[in-house]
Amino acid sequence: MRNKQIYAQKAQKTPGFMYSPLDLPREFPLDVVLGGRRDDEPIRFLHVHNALEIGYCRDGSGTLFVGSKVLPFRGGDMTVITDLEMHRCQSARGTSSSWTWFFFQPALLLEPQFAGQYVYEAARYSGADFSNVLSGRDFSAIIAIIKEMTGEARSRNAHYRASLRALILVLLNRLHAAFGKRRFRVRDVPARRDIERICPALDLVSRQHHEPLALPLLASACHMSLRNFQIVFMRAMGCSPGQYLIRTRVRSAQGMLAGTDAAITQIALSCGFGSLSSFNRNFRKVAGRAPRAERGR
């Protein structure tokens, strides 16, 4: 196992997108990053791995971008990201977050020892209606397994590989128990080609959502006509560019509410809202609760 950032590995890049394959050893296809950290600088490229990524946020807060989704995270949460969805992550402005990440290929890791004893379907944990961030409050039993996996990975004792295989089997079966009844279709996962085409716009929103971003600027960044950009964006993200911008601003505010003591008005203005009333209205629409309720969670 290697305790290093995954982005140091060889990657294939296209504008706004990075395929980051993991060189996992055949005999034990698992990589662990025990001391991961993420600052408030957005990753410049959406990326995808050839493995299942399980993350545990030890402390901090911020925003996770997965496919068409913009999801807030905070310390104690876990993340589940498959090889079907491009993603990137950044901490709340002015902060950093600490992480543990496990990257593995379930079939290769668990077979033949556990053949037939687990169920894993990547599409079940992908798509617009699956939240890749599982809260520490609602999924404490599953997160307890991740903490035990972390202990085994740190120990490197004579039997740690067998222990990790057994714990990952339990983890996947617990995830299946939690989401096994969820209906899914592979075609519900946004087409990677469409997302790749609008990646420059997604990058601009990620880095500059707190500033005015006109629709023509986003379309121009993608070298597309305004009309074509709107069509492709809606097809890829399931919402308009304006709606995605608002969603990103709200999710960024959620990270700041969870990770800083800044005043709500200050957060609203720093995330790109022109007034507190606009912030409150859009926050309720996206998050389903008032900003003050978010701070008390």
N, C-alpha and C positions, 0 to 999 in steps of 0.2 A: 504494500500500500504506500501511496505517496501523499505526504502532507504538503500539497502545494496548490496554487490556484490553477484551475483547469484551463485558463486562457493561455497558459504558457505552452500548451500543446499545439501541434501543427493544425492549422485550420484553413479551410477554403472560404474565401470571402467574395461576396458580391456586394454592390452598394446597399448598405444598411442591413446586411444579413451575413451571418457567419455559420458555416457548418463546422462544428467542433467535435470531430470523432474522438472517442476515448480509446486508447490503446490498452485495453484490459487483458491481462494474462489469461490464456485459455484455461489453465488449471484452477484459477480462482478469480473469475471476472468481477472484481469488486474494487472500487477505489474510494478512499475516505479522505475528506479534508476536515481535519479536527479543529484547526484554528482559523477558519475562514472569517474574513471581515469584508464588509461592504460599506463604502462611504457614500456621500450624497451626490457624487458625480454619476450621471447616467452612463451605463454601458453603451458604447457607441453603436454596437451591433446587436440586433436580435440574433439569437443563436439557438441551435438545436443540437442535441447529443444523440448518439446511437445507443442510448441506455436510459433506464428509469432513474430519475433524480429524486431522492428523498432528502429534504432539508429540515433542519431544526434551528429556529432563530432563538439563540440563547438570551439576547437582550437587544434593545433598540426597536426601531419601527421604520416603516417606509412603504414603498409601493412596488408591487410585482406586476409586470406586464407579461401576460401569457396569451399568445394568439390575439383574439379580439377583446380580451378581458383586461381590466385594470383593477387590481385587488390590493387592499391595504393589508399590511402585516404588522405584528408587534411581537415583543419578546414572549416566548412560550408557545408560539404557533409553529406548525409544521407545514411543509409544502410538498406537493406531489406533482411532478412534471414528467410527462412521458416523452417518447421520441417522436410524437406526432405534432407537438406544439413548439413554436419558437417562443423565446422568452428573454426577459432581462429584468434586472432588479436594481433599485436604488434606495438608499436610506433617506429619511426625512431631512430636509434642508438643515445644514449646520450640525448634523449628527452622523454617527456611524453605527452599524449593527454587527453583531458577532454571530457566526453560523457554524454549524456542523453539517456537512453534506455527504451523502452516500450515493455513489453512482454504480449501478450494476445492471446486468442483463439477466432477468429472472430465470429464463429457461436454461441458460448455460450454467448459472450458479447453482440451481437447485436440482438439476438432473445430472446423473441418474438417481442420486441419493433419495430425492423426494418426488420422483416422477409420479404424477397422478394425485399428489397430496395437496396441491395448491391450485388456485384459479387466478389467472392474470390475463386481462384483456385491456390493452392500452387505451382503446377507445372509451372504455368505461370511465376513465379518469381524464378525459379530454372533452373538448367541445364547449360551446358558449354557455351552457347551463351547468357546467361543473365548476365549482369553486376550488381552485388549486391550493388555496390557503385554508387549512383546517385549524380552527381555533384551539388553543390550549385548554380553554374552559370546556368545550364540547367534546373533545377527543383526547382527554387526559389518559385514558387507558392505552390508546395506541401510542401516544407520545412517551409513555413510560417505557415502552418497548424500545423506542429510539434511544432513550437515555441509557438503557441497558446495553444496546448495541455499541454506543459510544464508549462505555466502560470496557467492553470486550476489545474494541479496537485499540484502546489505549494500553491495555494490559499486555498484548502480544504474547500471552502465555502459550504453552505447548498445544492447547486445544482451542485457541481463539477462532480459528477458521470454522471448525465444526460448530462452535457456539454461535457464530455469526450466521451461518447457514440456517441453523435451527430458529434463531430469532427472526430472521428475514421471512422464513416460512410462516411463522406466527403473525408477523406484521402484514403480509399479503393476505392471509386468511382473515385477519381482523378488518382490513380495508374492504375485502369482498363482502364480509358480513354487514358492513356499514353501507356499502353502495351496490351490493349485488342485485338489488331489485330496481336499480335505476335503469330506465330505458335509454338506450343510446343507439346511434347509427354512425358508422364511420363517415358517411357523407355530411354529418353535422359539424365535423371539424373543418374550419375554414381552409380553402385551398392554399397551399403554401405558395404557389406561384402568384396568386393575387396579393398576398401579404408582402411578398418580396417586392412587388411593383410599387407598393406604397410605403415601403420601409423608410425612404428619406423623409416623408411627411411624419411618420411615427417618431422618427428620431428628433425632428424639430419640436414636436409636441412634448416629447419626453424632456428635452433640454430647456425649452423656452415657453412652457405652458403658462408661466406666470407673466408673460408679456403678451401684447396684442398680436394675434396670428391671423392674418386675413386668408381667406380661402384661396385666392389666386396665388399667394406665396407658397402654400402647401402644394398646390397643383404644379406650380413651376418647379419646385424642388424634385418632383417626380418626373419631370419632362413630359407632362400630359396636359391635354386640354382640360379646361375646367369641368366640362360636362363628362368627359371620359373618366376623369379623376373621381368625380362624385359617384359614378356608377360602380367603378372598381372598388372604391372605399366602402360603399354600402354593401357590396357583395362579400367583401373580405371581413368586415368588422361588424356587420349587422346593425349599423347605426350611421348617421351622417358624420362628416368631419367635425361639425360644430358640436354635436352631442358627445363625440369622443373627447373633444377638448374640455368640455365641462366636466365630464366624468373623470378625466385625468386631474383636473384642478381639485375636485372634491376628494379624490383618493389621496392626493398629496396633502391636503389639509387634514385628512384623517390621520396620516402618519405624524404630522406635526402636533396634532392634538394629543396623540398618545405618547409622543416622545419628547415634547418640550413643554415649558411652562409659559410660552408666549401667549399674550392676550388674544382672544378670539378675533377681534377686529384686526389686529396685526397679522394674524394668520390669513384671514380673508383677503386682505390687500396683497400680501406677499405671494399668494397663490393665483393671483390674476383677476380677482373679482373687484368690480368697480365700487361696490358698496356692501355694507353689512346685510342689507335686506336681500340683495341679489344672492349673496353667499348663503344666507339662511334658507332661502327658497330652494336653491339648487341643491344644497346639502340634504335637505329633507327628501327631495325627489330622488336623489341617487342613493343615499345611505339609509333612507327610511326612518330617520330620527333627527333630532336637533343636534347641533354641534356640541352643546353642553352635555348632552347625554353620552356622546362619544367619549368625552374626556373622563367621564365617571365609570366607563366600562372596565 
